[in-house]
């Protein structure tokens, strides 16, 4: 019974880690990455849509992104959407293709990006701690309702803490790699 509960708690916490990982992918480094544009939203066809529903994004060179619109009529909106996203990018349209040179980052901008990454990591850890709190409350409730013994409740708290520490460490490792990536010249 508790094993399933641990698996469920781990799965919920893992979603937080995965979310942090996805967020890190959208943080700009000195290299071009199609994930850089994952958060860009475009106004098209009377609604707001993610860029990946209107175009494909590739990184043919380390300092260049190429966005190829599925429909030529959306190119202008895509360019506006990328500019509005405030990523510090300057897209240039050429027919159905949009070229986006990735400028080198200066030291000040790198430090800002590292700070942004640390905030994202902290948000992920907060989410994990909230899940831990909910899990511990649930195990206390189970013990009060005599579904588990006091010893089992204590073991549950220990196991939940172990899972929490493990996944918080995973976020720290992701952060460390991302910081290194951002600070690389």
N, C-alpha and C positions, 0 to 999 in steps of 0.2 A: 504494500500500500504506500509506504513512504518512498520506495524507490521510484514509483511513477511520479510522485510529488516532486522529488529531486530533479527528475528528468524535465518535468514541466517548468520548474523554476529555472533550470539551466537554459532551457530553450528560450524562455522570456528574456533572460539576461543576455544570451547570445545575440538576440535581435538588436539589443542596444549596441553591442560591439560591432555588429554588421552595419548598423546605421552610422556609427562613427567612421568606420572604414569607407563607406560610400561618401560621406561628407568630406573626408580627407582627399578622396579622389578628385573632388571638384575644386580643391585649393590649388591655386596656380604655383607651379615651380618654374624654373628656368626652361624646362622642356615642354614641348607641345604634347598634349594628351587629349584625345577626344572627350574624356570624362570631364574636362574643364568646362564644357558647355552643358553638362547634365542638368543644371538648375535653371537654364535659360528658358523662359516662357515667351511664346510668340503669339501675337494677336493675328488670327487668320480665320477665314470662313465664319466670321461672326462670333468667335469664342477665343479663349486663351488656351494654347496647347503647348506641350513640351516640344522642344526643338526636334527631338528624335522622331516625332510623328510627321514632321514636314520635310526632313532632309537627313542625309547620312553625313557623318563627320569622320574624317580620317586625318592622320598625321603623317604625311608622306616624308617630311623632313623634321629634324629635331626642333626647329624654330618656326614651323608653319602648320597651321590647321587649314584643312580644306572642307568646306561645307557645300554639299551638292543638293540643291533643292529638288524635290520630286516634281514640283509644279513651278514653272517660271514666274507665275503671277505672285508668288509668295516671297520672292527674293528680297524685295524692298522691306517687307515686314520682318524678315529674318534679320537683315542688317540692323534695323531699328531695335529689335529685341535684344541682339547681342550688345549693342551700344548701351541700352537701358539697363542691362544686367550689371553694369558697373564693375566689370572685370579688368578694366584698364586695357581693353583690346580695341583695335581699330580695323574693323572688317572692310574689305574692298570687294564690291560685286563685279563680276565679269560674266555676263550672260546668266546661266543657271548655276555657276560656280561662285562661291564666296571664298576669297583667300583671307586668312587672318594671320598676319605675322605675329609671332610671340616675342615681344621685346625682352631683353635681358633685364633682370630685376636688380635694382640698386639695393644697397645695404639696408637703408631705412625701410623699404618695402618688404624685404626679406624678414626683418624683425617683426613688422606688423603681421605678416603671414604666420610666423611662428606663434605669435600671441593668439591669433585667431585659431590656430590648431590646438593650442593649449586649452582655450575656452571650449572648443568642440569636444576635446577629450574629457574635460571636467563635466560637461553636460552628460556625456555618456556614463561616467562614473556615478553621477547623481542618480541617473535613471536606474543603474544597477543597485545602488543603495536603497532606492525606493522599493524595488522589487524584493530585496532582502527583507526590508521592514514588513512588507505585506506577507511574505512567506513566514516570517517569524510570528506575526500576529495570527496567521492561520494555524500554525502548529500549536500555539498557546490555546487557541479556540478548540482544536482537536483534543488537547489534553483536558480542558475543562469539561468537554462533553464526553470524557472517558473513552474516546476512540483510540487514544494512545496513552502510554504510561508517562510518568514524569521523566524517567530515564530516557525514554524514546524522544520526548520533547527536547531534552538537553542534547541528545545526539543529533536531532534534527537541526537545532540551532548551530551546532558545530559544523555539520555537513553544509548547511546553507552558507555559513561564513567561509568555508573552504572554497565553495563554488564562487562566491563573491570575490575573494582574494585572487583566485585564478583568472577570472575574467577581467578584473580591474588591472591585473598585471598585463593581460593581453592588450588592453587599451594603451597602457604605458609603452609597450613595445611598438605598437602602431605609431604612437606619437613620436617616439624616438626616431623611427625610420623616416617619418614624414619631415621632422625637423632637419634631419641630416640631408634629406632630399632638397628641402627649401634653401638651406644655407650653402649648398654646393654651388660653386661659381662656374 
